[in-house]
Amino acid sequence: MAMKVVLKLHVHDEKEKKKAMKSVSSLSGILSLAMNMKEKKLTVVGDADPMKIVGKLKKYCHVELLTVGPSKSRKKRKG
């Protein structure tokens, strides 16, 4: 089951953002990545271990793990 992990990153520019995104995308099981630079939040959806994600990102910037939970699944309604 895919998990949704929200992290707060202390990145200051596009270069640091790209390094962080590239490092997380190299992990197996990642389905999607989204970065909100205004709030400095990275949302990761996939089967990767949240602690492995944090470990990868700690090499580039300070990381705070905000939330970990199931991703919203879309259920088809029978009509």
C-alpha positions in Angstrom: 0.0 0.0 0.0 1.3 3.4 -0.9 2.2 5.8 1.9 2.1 9.6 1.8 5.1 11.2 3.5 5.2 15.0 4.1 8.6 16.5 5.0 9.7 20.1 5.6 13.1 20.8 4.0 15.3 23.8 4.6 16.3 24.4 1.0 17.1 27.9 -0.1 17.2 27.8 -3.9 16.4 25.7 -7.0 19.8 24.0 -7.0 19.2 22.5 -3.5 15.7 21.6 -4.5 16.9 19.7 -7.6 19.5 17.8 -5.5 16.9 16.8 -3.0 14.3 15.7 -5.6 16.9 13.7 -7.5 18.2 11.9 -4.4 14.6 10.9 -3.3 13.6 9.8 -6.8 16.5 7.3 -6.9 14.8 5.3 -4.2 12.8 2.3 -5.3 9.0 2.4 -4.8 8.5 6.2 -5.3 5.3 6.9 -7.2 5.3 10.7 -7.1 7.1 13.7 -5.7 5.8 17.2 -5.2 7.7 20.2 -3.8 6.0 23.3 -2.5 8.8 25.9 -2.4 6.6 28.5 -0.7 6.0 26.3 2.3 9.2 24.3 1.7 7.3 21.0 2.0 8.1 17.9 0.0 5.3 15.3 -0.5 6.4 11.8 -1.4 3.9 9.0 -2.4 5.1 5.5 -2.7 6.2 2.3 -0.9 9.6 3.6 0.2 10.6 3.6 3.9 10.2 7.1 5.4 13.4 6.8 7.3 15.3 6.0 4.1 13.8 9.1 2.5 15.0 11.2 5.5 18.4 9.6 5.4 18.9 10.5 1.7 17.7 14.1 2.3 19.9 14.7 5.4 22.9 14.7 3.1 21.7 17.9 1.4 19.7 19.9 3.9 18.0 19.9 7.3 14.8 17.7 7.3 11.7 17.5 9.5 9.3 14.6 9.1 5.8 16.1 9.4 3.3 13.4 8.6 3.3 9.7 7.5 0.0 8.1 6.5 -1.8 6.2 3.8 -2.3 8.0 0.5 -5.8 8.7 -0.6 -7.0 5.9 -2.9 -9.6 6.6 -5.5 -12.5 4.2 -5.3 -14.8 3.8 -8.2 -18.5 4.2 -7.4 -20.9 1.8 -8.9 -23.7 3.7 -10.4 
